[in-house]
Amino acid sequence: MRRDLGRLPRTLVWLARLPLCGEPELARLLGVDEHAARRETHELAKRGWVESIEPGSPELELRRLSFVREEALPTLATALGVALADLPRALPVRLKDTLDRLARVEITAGVNRFFADLAADVRTSALAELVDARSLPLAVSAPERWWPPGVVGYGCLRAGNLYAPLLVTWDRAAAPDLQRRRRVAAWSAARTAVARRWGAEGLPPILVVCPSERELSVWEQAILRQQEDGGVGRMDVLLTTGEELTRHGAGETSWRVPGRSQMESLMERLGWGTPPPVTRVRMPVSFDALPEPPRRTASIRAWAATLAAVDTPGPIWQGVGVLALSTGATDRPLIEWIARHPLMSARELAALLNESQALVERRLEWLLRCGAVSAAATPASEGERNQSTDRYVVTELGMRTLAARAGVPPTTFARYGGVTVPEVARPNEPARIIRHAKHTIGVNRFFARLTRDARRADWRLEEWRNEAESTRRFVAADGRTSWIRPDSSGALTRGRDSCSFLLEYDRGTLDGGDYPAKFEGYRRCFAAQEWRGDFPNEPMLLFVCSDDRAEGRVVSAGRASAPGLPLLITSEWRYESDTRNPAGLLGPIWREAGTGSVSRERWPRPRGSGLRSSVCREPSDDESDGENCER
């Protein structure tokens, strides 16, 4: 007779409820140590019930995450006493559900960790127990769902005869703010229909876990606005951040009610009452009377790798899941860079990633085969005459994979997520060159060079935002709506010093009449200090011009229209081809338009706060560099 460990059925059901659980999470759900959880997942895998993968995410620890194999579902349905056709409506166990959670593995891992921590917290307090928790299945059609749109997890606590259900949604920093506002509006629209399924007890609270205080503020404002309009008045929403959960625990004082500053305990905010109208999943007693599930010759990762490398189009959900499985922690940042900053070359990507160009080219070859990126042949730029001119753009499949990771619908992500997806005429053809390709390439060249120059001086490019991410609309003090649209923005850091900047790249296609309106927008932005939501200190406005004539036009316009702005101007040749300037972009190449001086200064030289006087002029022959810097 086969050996049957006592906790195996419980372990299996938890993996069916919360696929891609790691052993530390299973240990807290089961109330055992991690070694015991590891033994049980190993036994389940040996018997053919589950399979494990290691997440290909740079954000997650490299450890095994387990899920129920699709071949085991008929036997699992028998063990649970559920018809096989009904099983996917109760538990997220289909291949489609598994691939969906693999595509958004960071969200999946976050939700699993939350429920595991909640189970441990309430067990320690001895006040309640977590009797149910599950990742919500895809097999339930939208009209039949008993949860609001965008909710990804359900849990239920029990204290004696009282039950407290709750719903969970997980926010990601890559999601645009518009998506957060739309989700609150969708909750308001669906509130009546969904609440009807919960009966007199009403909808349970929705717990929103945000990446930081900035996103929490967006959620809070959206919820309060809907409440003012009568939208989510009876819907209880609690907010927190990942940092607060780590610091205080899921069941402790770490939750904020919109409109209140005081943090509250989850246990006190939950509604305790009768059992919720959600189908329970009973635990099987033993596996002894059940046959072992059939085995599969290839693992799911091997299956995905084979499918990714052949041109066999399938359903889009399968393509997204296969791409997520066939790319690793080093591939995904590469897709992200290309999506947000199209038309970068392998050389530029290598500089940004601080890796060898040969290694980056090998990864690009694999991403091309997987269909995540596409090559866009462009004319060679100055300094690249003897190098490959291939530049890369993200494909529709690559964009959809990023959208899944962000937890955002692909159409919303493509339009508002700060990514660029060029049109492709036919499959396997090069992507059409993006409009203003030379301008885009010039901006890319600037940031690649800045990355290399900064690294040599012990600075680091902390952030690079593209045009969509840098554009800001705001209401100035006079009540007028204004906006700025820099070509990019970013921040350098060195130890505790930080230097923020906005970039305008001028190819010489503007004339003098184009600058006053542009500088007026920046003047109003700086006067209103609208940069505070994006940067820790006042950014420098950098103008990089294609040649000296363009630089001269910007200098003249800056003197007339931008007095008082923290404005520095240079020409591209001064950091690309001037052999007298080995420091490149951090050398003495920058002019201040407002001073009327023709001297060139270095940038950056931060003093710890503010950047208006945080530059250093090039010393004269009888002065030392350090003596002339403003400290």
Buried (B, 14 or more C-beta within 10 A) or exposed (E): EEEBBEBBBBBBBBBBBBBBBBBBBBBBBBEBEBEBBBBBBBBBBEBBBBBBBBBBBBEBEEEBBBBBBBBBBBBBBBBBEBEEEEBBBBBBBBBBBBBBBBBBBBBBBBBBBBBBBBBBBBBEEEEBEBEBBBBBBBBBEEEEBBBBBBBBBBBBBBBEEBBBBBBBBBBBEBBBBBBBBBBBBEBBBBBEEBBEEBEEBBBBBBBBBBBEEEBBBBBBBBBBBBBEEEBBEEBBBBBBBBEBBEEBBBBBBBBBBBEEEEBBBBBEBBBBBEBBEBEEBEEBEEBEEBEEBEEBEEBBBEBBBEBBBEEEEEEEBBBBBBBBBBBBBBBBBBBBBBBBBBBBBBBBBBBBBEBEBEEBBEBBEBBBEBBBBBBBEBEEBEEBEEEBBBBBBBBBBBBBBBBBBBBBBBEBBBBBBBBBBBEBEEEEEBBBBBEBBBBBBBBBBBBBBBBBBBEEBEBBBBBBBBBBBBBBEBEBEEEEEBEBBBBBBBBBBBEEBBBBBBBBBBBBEBEEEEBEEBBBBBBBBBEBEBBEEBBEBBBBBBBBBBEEEBBEBBBEBBBEBBEEBBBBBBBBBBBBEEEEBEEBBBBBBBBBBBEEEEEBBBBBBBBEEEBEEBBBBBBEEEEEEEEBBEE
